[in-house]
Amino acid sequence: MEENRCKFWLPKKNRFCANSTLNDSQFCGNHKPRSIEQWIPCPIDPSHSVLKENLGGHVKRCPLLKQAQSLSLQPFYQKGINAGNEEEEDNVSSEMKRSAVYSMTVTQLCKLINKIESVHASTCKDILESYKVPEACNMWIKREVDRKLPFQEKHVAQQASILGNLEDFGVIKSSVGSKEGDNQGFCSDNSNSVHAVVEFGAGRGYLTQMLADCYGFDTVFLVERKSYKLKADRSLRQKESLILERLRIDIEDLNLNAVESLRGIPYLAIGKHLCGPATDLTLRCCLSEQCNQGSVQDCRSNANLKGLAIATCCHHLCQWKHYTNRKFMSDLGITKEQFHAITWFTSWAVDADHGSDLSDITDCSLHSQSIYYSEEKQRSGDVHGVEDVVRNMKPVERAMLGFKCKQIIDVGRMMWAKEHGLDSQFVKYVPSSISPENHLLLARHAKCL
């Protein structure tokens, strides 16, 4: 019988596992070694994985099965409506992107980096520093809020600057210093006043909480696929005049035009740190691409979007299949494979020490010097490939390249919003010492001035 016992050692119990082994292994089912390839995302909720061999049984008893079935019955659920190009393959993982970069020759890497620097120099000229702390947010800055609400200075600074930039851009209006009876809240033109706020990737909802406390409005929608504790919902619901609706759904599957309580209501779309493709999904969700194809109904629904503020992040997760402005990249001579390499480079921007604002550094010559030097070393046999080149690059050089790649991706998104009829702007809304993820995409309806 001992021969059939699992050979997995349990150090805390100072003995081997007592379970019986599988027929073809020295281990039990719990401890049998498995490769990464044997794990696949759950089809019901890709946020967790399951073994291929257990997929059939797991799908029947997944804890999120009932939630998925309930969601599929909602009128605003439309599978993959904002996904982008359905003909493209599945998502490309970071490991796949890295392998593709490392399979390049040093000459190919050099040409790609030269192309990135050339594109950045021609398209990313007017990125403004715009760190705003509006007077309307003083109650949060001075911590004059409910003590039960979580307070972290760096998050409050980011949230305040997002709202300050919206105010400076003319999308929302503060009542601080205005005469009694003036319009409060949003866009001063009464015909275009905003009555609702939709926060995408809302998490616990504290960006909306600050917006509610400092500016005021009628209706709030919090879009988030995950469940969170310590949400701002309880505090928001204490406001008598406020209507709150939380939509637990992936942005990819949200048909915003089918949300009955939002239909025909002018709204503001916001999001803080929308990871990777979530920014592209949000843009499509708010600005239907069908508008360009002659759908009058969708064009009218787009007109309800009066303003937008999205703080982007995690560009290394971006996917060609989801990216809104593939035409922008193609026109610049950037292929799908090069786009995925660019997204992988963006992770370097957050690897370095951000005591100083590295995103301000514009000297491009460092990249070329390092790469050309590595190319010469490869010819002499001292460098064996791209992996060695990357390892030998200085951290500041890697960070500089990462920031440039982030800006190229976000400028493409800004141009896409302009093509859809919005006045758009791309700014750095906080210093990178507060957060290296400091890009903010702003847009507004043409009449919201």
Buried (B, 14 or more C-beta within 10 A) or exposed (E): EEEEBBEBEEEEEEEBBEBEBBEEEBBBBEBBEEEEEBEEEBEBBEEEEBBEEEEEEBEEEBEBBEBEEEBEEBEBBBEEBBBBEEEBEEBBEEEEBBEBBBEBEBEBBBBBBBBBBEBBEEBBEEBEEBBBBBEBBEEBBEEEBEEEBEEEEEBBBBBBBBBBBBBBBBBBBBBBEEEEEEEBBBBBBEEBBBBBBBBBBBBBBBBBBBBBBBBBBBBBBBBBBEEBEEBBBEBBEEEEEBBBBBBBBBBBBBBBBBBEEBEEBBBBBBBBBBBBBBBBBBBBBBBBBBBEEEBEEBBEBBBBBBBBBBBBBBBBBBBBBBBBBBEBBEEBEBEBBBBBBBBBBBBBBBEBEBEEBBBEBEEBEBBEEBBEEBBEBBEEEEBEBBBBBBEBBEEBBBBBBBBBBBBBBBBBBBBBBEBBBBBBBBBBBBBBBBBBBBBBBBBBBEEBE
